[in-house]
Amino acid sequence: MDELLKWRAEFPILERSTYLISNSLGAMPRGVYDEMRAYADSWALRGIRAWEEGWWEMAVGVGDRIAPLLGAAPGEISLHQNVTITQAVIASCFDFRGPRNKIVMTGLEFPSTQYFYNEQRRHGARIETIPSADGIRLPLEKFLAAIDENTLLVPISQVLFRSAYIVDARAIIERAHRAGAHVILDCFQAAGTIPLDIRALGADFAVGGVLKWLCGGPGVAYLYVREDLRARLRPALTGWIAHRRPFAFESGAIDAREDSFRYLNGTPHIPALYACRPGLAILNRVGVPAIREKSLRMTARILDGAKARGWRVNTAENPGERAGTVSIDCPHAAEVCRELLAREILVDWRPAAGIRLSPHFYNREDECDLALAQMDEILRTNAWEKHCAASVPA
Ligand SMILES: Cc1ncc(COP(=O)(O)O)c(C=O)c1O
């Protein structure tokens, strides 16, 4: 008996579809309806008092529900609108005009992160992007060799979004710290799928969002800053929420707090902070070790099924290198994906990856089999053809 299946009742969409897309958007817990009502009630009935009755603290307070999933302590996380903004807050703590101005990244990093750092060249940053030979793995030795005494920042995903490859973050952090560089660990595709201990790893920063594996919805991204750096660094991207006396409305330069509020800026995204709470509560109750154990079982099942059908798999077979997603590049993958969606099997397709199947703790193992069998059938019956560009009406 799979104990984790008892959580299915909390996620309405599981009743009506085969939901294998938690790498993109985790299923919504039904508790979100109550949270959105609680938000509306506080605004409608408490009005301006809502700020002092809870809203003001939420952009740090709600982070305490994410901390255990990362291996961080209470008070160590500030919450922002998305990961790109967290990267901007971090980058704004540094000066790219000196000799230490290099940023080392991989070509497999999430594109938004690459776009953001490449634009920092206008402020003096030099970017070294290490390509991946197979589009799946990080070439670790080459990556480590690129980190030198001129390296300032190393933004790297703990789990690469395209292939779900688990990166050796410990080796990168050790190398970066020996060279005097800072590592920004993007845990978006890792938190809620694999156990994390960012404190033990010694990561300088950790970032990520809650809308995928944490079932927290869009609009909330976390930023962890290591304890000894927290009060020392000064974000230039700052604002009144970071001020020690925000309601004094003092003019001139900021007198910034020294805790995680230091990394905030303007008015927080209160509705999204309400919406993310039920998902985080469930994830904390289920626990990542149980999720990981089941995830390994389900991804192995998908891998075996894909290989038995002769399809190319763009995900590492070694369980130690594989997080929650299996990317299958079967023939006509983009069109097959569209037909799966039409059949209420929710997955996605990405160029150079294929069809991404991401079972989570709430999935049944037979849903993995169903998705593969449907892919088979779509190919065998040529049902994918109706999604070809020529046959789709303009
Ligand atoms: C590893 C990773 N980083 C970042 C993002 C998204 O960044 P943002 O929150 O800025 O949209 C994603 C996802 O879509 C991702 O997979």
The ligand as a MOL file (V3000), in Angstrom:
LIG
                    3D

  0  0  0     0  0            999 V3000
M  V30 BEGIN CTAB
M  V30 COUNTS 16 16 0 0 0
M  V30 BEGIN ATOM
M  V30 1 C 16.0490 25.9340 -12.4350 0
M  V30 2 C 15.0720 27.0380 -12.6950 0
M  V30 3 N 15.3880 28.3080 -12.3700 0
M  V30 4 C 14.5250 29.3350 -12.5790 0
M  V30 5 C 13.2930 29.1090 -13.1440 0
M  V30 6 C 12.2870 30.2280 -13.3480 0
M  V30 7 O 12.7220 31.4660 -12.9910 0
M  V30 8 P 11.6800 32.6500 -12.6590 0
M  V30 9 O 11.1650 32.3990 -11.2860 0
M  V30 10 O 12.4810 33.8910 -12.7420 0
M  V30 11 O 10.5930 32.6050 -13.6690 0
M  V30 12 C 12.9450 27.8050 -13.5110 0
M  V30 13 C 11.6420 27.4940 -14.1090 0
M  V30 14 O 10.8680 27.5420 -14.7390 0
M  V30 15 C 13.8450 26.7490 -13.2850 0
M  V30 16 O 13.5410 25.5010 -13.6450 0
M  V30 END ATOM
M  V30 BEGIN BOND
M  V30 1 1 1 2
M  V30 2 1 2 3
M  V30 3 2 2 15
M  V30 4 2 3 4
M  V30 5 1 4 5
M  V30 6 1 5 6
M  V30 7 2 5 12
M  V30 8 1 6 7
M  V30 9 1 7 8
M  V30 10 2 8 9
M  V30 11 1 8 10
M  V30 12 1 8 11
M  V30 13 1 12 13
M  V30 14 1 12 15
M  V30 15 2 13 14
M  V30 16 1 15 16
M  V30 END BOND
M  V30 END CTAB
M  END
